[in-house]
Amino acid sequence: MRLVVLEATAAAATGYPDCELIGQGLVAQPSAALTSLAFIPLGLWVIADRRAQWSGRGLLGVTILAVGVGSFLGHASASDWGREMDSLAIKLMLITFVLQPMAGTLAWSPAVLRRAWLVAAAAVLTIQLALPAVANPLLGLLAVAALGLAFAAVEDHTQGWLLAGLGLLSAGAALWWLGREGGPLCAAEASLQPHGLWHILAAAGIASIYQVHRSSTA
């Protein structure tokens, strides 16, 4: 047991941002990895959602799938490259949430939206690799922009979805913070981690924010 705790402490020293014990098996952090899969059915639903007003919803669905896969690999491997994939996938989803409403406002065609997305994705990837110190502030900036555009798109019949999304994301973020390495809810050997609950609540929150946009008449 002492050896396991020492291994976990050494792994935590590498800067991995949650407290779950890093094991030696194929899936290093089972709780965080398996709960990441909550994004998979959400992404598939968005892709198949033909009633949505967004013409480029497939792009959003693919990036949500990428979040699930990236987060799973990040926690399964507990490696630096896995963390990079996780972080990049989240940013790609956020730029989709930013560009989709812009495309509606500016009357972009699907082809223009795809080109704009590719340019933004290339810029994010370049920043992620060349300026790692800017990666987290960039993620925060994209998140604020995405939520701001959700507020701009909200209508009377979607206010409940917006409030639900904000509540779920806020609760999940609080659990992420409290359950981080060194946080008051950190219990390295717990079978269900606060970070895992963050994944589930974040997926539900993103689904709610998507409802705001899919029903927008703008």
N, C-alpha and C positions, 0 to 999 in steps of 0.2 A: 504493500500500500504506500509506504514511504517513497519507493522508487517512482510509483505512478504520480504522486503529488509533485515530486521533484521534476519529472518530465513535463507536467502541466505548467509548473512555474517557469521552466526554461522556455517552453513554447510561448507563454504569455509575454516573455521578455522580447520576443520578436516583434511585438506590436500588434498582434491580431486583436481586433477591437471588441471581442466579447469574451466571456469568462468560461465557456464550456470546456471541459477537459478535452485535450487533444490526444486521441488514442492512436494506436498503431495499426488499426485495421484499414480496410479498403475505404471506409467512410470515417474520417477522423473525428468529425463532430456530428453524430447522428441526429440529434435534436434540431440543430440549426439547418443541417442539410435536408432532412426529410420535410420539414415545414416549408422550405423554399419551394417545394413542389406545388404549393397552393397557387402559385402564379400560372401554372401550366393550364388548368382548366379555364382560368380567367382569360388567358391569351387565346385559347381555342374558341371560347364563346365570342370574344370580340371579332375574331376573324369571320366567324359564321353569322354574325349579327346583321342580317340583310335589311332589317327594319331601321337601322341607324341612318341618321342624316349625313354623317361623315362619309364622304366618298373614299377617303383613304384609310378607312378603319383597319384594313388588312395590315398596313404598315405599323399601326399601333399594336395590333394583336401580336405581330411578330416580335416587336421589341419587348412586350410583356413576357412572351415565351422566353426571350433571351434573358430577361431578369431571373426567371425561374431556373433556367439552365446555369447561368453565370453564378447565381447565389449557391446553387447546389454544388457546383464544382469548387467554388471558393471554400465552402465549409467542408466538403468531402476531402479536399486535398490539404486544407489549412496551409496553403503556400502563398508566396508573394504573387506568383502568376495568377493563382486563383482569385486572390483579392483584387487584382487588376481587372480581371474579367467581370467580376461582380460589380465593381464600381463603374466600369465602362458601360455595362448593360443598363444600369440604372440611369445613367446620363443619356443614353440613346433613347430610352423610354421618355424621359423628361423633355428632350428636344422635340419628340413627336407630339407630346401634349402642348408644347409651345407653338409648333408650326401648324398643327391642324386647324386651330381656330383662326390663325393668321391667314391661312389659305382660304377659309370661308369669307373672311372680311374683305380680302383683296381679290376674291374671285379667281384664285389660281386654279389651273387645270390640274388633274392628278399628276401629269408629267412634270409640271413646274414644281409641285409639292415634292415629288421624289427627288428632283435635282437639288432643291433647297435643302432637303433632308441629308442628301449625300454630302453636300458642302459643309453643313453644320456637323455631321458625324465625323468628317475628316478633320475639322478644326478641333473638335473635342478629343479625338484620338491623339492628335499632335500635342495638344496641351497636356493630356494625361501622361504621355511618354516623355515630353521634353521638359515640362515644368511640374513635377510631382507635388511640389508644395502648394500649387494652385488647384490641385484636383478637388480637395474638399470644399474650398470656397466656391469653386465652379458648380459643384453639385448643389450647394445651398442656393446659389443664384438661380439656377435652373428650376429648382423646386419652388422658389418664391414666384418666379415668372409663370410657372405652370398653374399655381394656385391663383395668382392674380387674374389670369385669363379665364379660369373657371368662375371666379367672381363676376367677371365681365359678361360671361355667357349665361349666367343664371337667370331664370325666369320664374314667375310665380309658381308654376307647377313643378319646378325642379329645386326649389329652395330646400325642401326636406332632404333631397339627395346630397346637396352641398353641405348641409349641417351634419348629416350622418358621416359623410366622407371626412370632414374636418375632425369630427369627434373620434372616429376610428383611427385616423392617422396620428392624432395627438396622443391618444391612449397608447398606441403602439410605440410612438417615439419616447413616451415617458418610461415604458417598460424597457425599451432598448437602453435608455440612459441609466436607469436604476439597476439593470442587470449586466452592465458592462463590467469589464475587469476592474475590480476594486470597488464596484458599486454596492449599495446596501442589500440588493437582492441577488448578488453573485453567489452561486452555489455550484462549483465546478462539476460536481458529480451528479447533479439533478438530472432526471431523465427528460424533463420538459423545462427548457430554458426560457427566461424572459425574452431572449433574442429570437427564439423560435416563435413565441407569441407575437412578437413584432412582425414577423413575416406574415402570419395569418391575418393580423389586423391591418397591415399595410395592403395586402391583396384585397381585402374587403373594402378598405378606404378608396383604393384606386378604382374598384368597380363602381363605387358610389359617385366618384368624380366623373367617371366616364358617362354615367347616366345623365349628368348635367349637360354634357356636350352632345350626346346622341339624340337628345330630344330638343336641342336648340333650334329655333326657327330663324336665327340670324344668318 
